[in-house]
Amino acid sequence: MQIGMIGLGRMGANMVRRLIRGGHQCVVFDANQDAVQGLAKEGALGAKSLDDFVAKLQAPRTVWLMIPAAIVDQSINDLAPRLASGDTIIDGGNSYYVDDIRRAKELAPRGIHYMDVGTSGGIWGLERGYCLMIGGPDASARRLDPIFKTLAPGWGTID
């Protein structure tokens, strides 16, 4: 499955690595182009701009934001005009849930699905998996289940 990731800090970059290891195609973008190029060397498809990023995603597009809560609204404002009905934006950060409800309502008239997927796991998530608190439309969650299953820890033990 293909997914786009914006925000390639330690967690975002390691999530991309885990997804690539799980057989998914990842399109990546970050203001830090060194981070983009580094992941491109590991198998991700790098983008130089938001337009390039969106153009490399297949419809219906899925964009996962792993960015600070303070810049989520501006990032969505920059991204949403480039997306189409049926696309999905996921906020994987620590946004206040009231903001997520507002964002979902604002994007709904455009037909853009919005999901709040609180993600924890830190730098250990690459190997152990990430705990995901998934909120959003059922149809979007079902469509993205292969992504969630790859990121989640699954059954096992943690030493």
Summary of the structure (lengths in Angstrom):
residues: 159
radius of gyration: 14.5
end to end distance: 30.4
largest distance: 46.7
contacts: 508
relative contact order: 0.16
helix: 47%
strand: 21%
